[in-house]
Amino acid sequence: MSQTITIDPVTRLEGHGKITIQLNGQGEVENAHFHVTQVRGFERFSEGRPFYEMPSLMARICGICPVSHLIASAKACEAIMSVRIPHTAAQLRRLLNLAQMVQSHALSFFYLASPDLLLGMEADPKVRNILGVAAAKPELGRAGIALRRIGQSIIELLGDKRVHPGWVVPGGVTEPLSAAKRDKILAMLPEAYSSVGLALGAYKQIAGTFQPEIEVFANFPSNYMSLISEEEAIDFTDGALRLIDADGNIIEDGITASRYTEVIGEAVEPYSYTKFAYYKPLGYPDGSYRVGPLARLNIVKSMGTPKAEKELAEFKQLAAGPVSSSFHYHHARLVEILYGIEEIEEILADSRILDKHVRATAGVNRLEGAGQAEAPRGVLHHHYKVDENGKITWANLVIATGQNNNAMNRGVLQAARSYIKDGKFTEGVLNRVEALVRTFDPCLSCSTHAFGQMPLEISLLSADGEVIDRLFR
Amino acid sequence: MTEPKARCLVLACGNSLRSDDGVGLKLALWAEERFRQNPEVRVIARQQWTPDLAEDIAAADSVLFVDASVKSPPGRVHLIPVSSRVDPSAQASHHLTPNQLLGLTRTLYGSIKSHAMLLAVGVVSTELGENFSAPVEAALPRARGVLEKAVLRFLGS
């Protein structure tokens, strides 16, 4: 008799999803899926809107990473306008994206992942949350809150709002940076350094105890994709796409936004509203790849800043080639926070950052445009078509979570097969399956919701739908 | 960049696109205007209360949470003491309750408030919409009065 285990909803994620695990008659895991159960529809309802509205409309997709949508969208609009934005505007956007990376990665590591990492996968679910972390490791709780505050405060200083700032527009940004705001940002950085240093130290101390999880948390060879600068350094905001294989060989390079359709295809599966991106020449699912912090650190040759450079060298010691276990996303995220802080400091050290010329203007000069930027969870593509009046006639977005979708599903299957034997499971076992998904930090919507108050229900069903066992959290 | 220390923090929560759920934000806007000239009062309005706010609470002597309540009778205005004792069965990740936030503040910053109250307004509907129901609309003057009185009491003590 076959059985299905359902984890619904999956907790401590951005958005709404569930996991189903199918067992065969012998109680072995036959298949497993991560389902994204929400529909958004942004691509369709943007049709008919003026193209210059797109950045602010598209930013509403997400409350955690709106900045990446703003930037990718503005770039797509600039391709339609055929303008090159002023240098200072480009640097200001980089600042904004770096600040977002800091606050989003801090949210993922401290609020969502650290309960598992610091309290243990088997800890009582009643305390396995941010309150439990605060009680057990208050210094890390304070560090997480500080990094979130610093990232969000920089976003607010630049864009006047912590969430959904309207500052990034097609052609650049609406306001230059003042010296007073620059100095306020600089004053925050010492606390940011000490906070991320604390987190990196704590993580490295405990990472070794998770070797069993490292072995089975989406630990398989795959391709990786990210933006990379001409100097082969990490670049969240500009640069071009590089794709490497499981051995680290470059299989695509220098792919600019206008060429993304040459390499990226999107497949659909009946069990999820999120598409499955793949590398076209290899087809689906063989062409699946991973994006985000793990992919970025696997691909880049350099971080471009001294402290992060040392951390990258240490990270790359984790494997002879690309680091393949998704558990190491956590480590990569912390290295990227450190890089973000250093890069913010470097950008602000250049006096040209206060230049007043921060916007270029133009009308519709092309009927199609695409833009790309790194979001915290991976590279993001926006692609629009317009009519001669600039009204959107078609839009396509390829988001990071869709690009990690196949790896997440393979990872869920790998972890489930490793942990569930003879049809038996415990809350701790199922938490590990959820924790595997959390390593990717998938962003399923990030709109207002109160996940912390939702129960977790896990049901074991017979083939005819009869509930055999049920766990509540 | 923590804000300058304010003696009283008004911490409102709600969604202005969810009908009566926006009452907390409406009261926060009023409080901002009412206490604009008073540097001892700080007003923060959010769609949800997140752990980050523990820092802001720690920086104040007193805190007045303001929120809609689906459990209270429509239009009823309550002023309820908030304890920092956390219900161990309650989970927390993206969104915290007032007592969880207060508990987190105490745990992380050792900060105990001289006053911590929740001003709750009983609501009818939290469906999509930008208008308040008649009971909530009618309750606004009383809610404003309770809010003002509470803040002045916090400042006076």
Interface residues (C-beta under 8 A of the other chain):
Chain A: T11 R12 Y111 L112 P125 K126 V127 N129 I130 L131 A134 A135 P138 G141 R142 G144 I145 A146 R148 R149 I150 Q152 S153 L157 K184 A187 M188 T448 H449 A450 F451 G452 Q453 R473
Chain B: M1 T2 N15 Q47 Q48 P51 D52 A54 E55 V86 P88 S89 A90 Q91 A92 S93 H94 H95 L96 Q100 G103 L104 T107 L108 Y109
